[in-house]
Amino acid sequence: MRGQHQLHSFLTKRSIIFSSGTSHSEVDLPSTCLRKPYDRSIRFIDTSIDYGESEALIGRHIGHRRSEYLLASKVGCPLDHKPEGPTDGPLVHDYSPANIRAGIEQSLSRLRTDYLDLAQVHIGPSVGILQRDDVLGTLERAREEGKVRAIGISSTLPNLSDHIDLGVFETFQISYSALDRSLENTLPLINATGAGVIVRGGTARAALAKRTVDSQRASPDLFLNDLLDGDSLEGFLLRFVMTRAEVSTVIVGTASPEHVRENAKAAARGSLAVDVYAEARRRLEFAGFHTSDSRDQAI
């Protein structure tokens, strides 16, 4: 990675990220998730303006512990987003310098900090938009001012390959799991640029309905029970993703403290044994969960 920052050493280690991706006004999840005995496994928090009250909750509950964790948020988000309000489809993002700078200031205020360890361009705009709006120049200026320490992108198809080819981002946040392996072949390509890989959706069960190819043998049954070795299915899927050498860290969303505890316990066990991983891949292939060439696929 290009910046000399703590994020670089963090992304060479295996850990999980707490993602406060929804508003939990009645449950102190940000505070609970960093409380012992499992805060040693969760040292990186991923959030966004798009995630409702997430930033404000993080700032309120654990802003005073800022030196204990790395903090990532997103840029390009609509600043007036109200999660409880009506929506007419996907949020419209604005990558203009004015909106990015205003978004960074808003995030810093809500998170009760004076810097982001990682600012990620959200929703993976095309290279044309990145260049037209001088997105990288705006973020570099924010870095020079000490408000941002590393620059990444939350990317997906059809623009992911172009983002990789730019060779400028220090991290890529992408969707990947045992049940959605459509981007698996891009993992080494990302690493080849010197960037870290932050996986989102690593345990998403909704992916059971999303196969990357049409298979006559595709089955909703994964037949993995005899491989779990004490893990829950979700914990096993988390460890499957962590077994990939290219993956730096995995985002795990949560709805309860117990959920956090279970995922942290699974993460602490580390990668799957070589033979278990190979057998899991064989069964997933048989069930219809394949890799694909991302350069030929569009969403």
Disulfide bonds with the S-S distance in Angstrom:
none
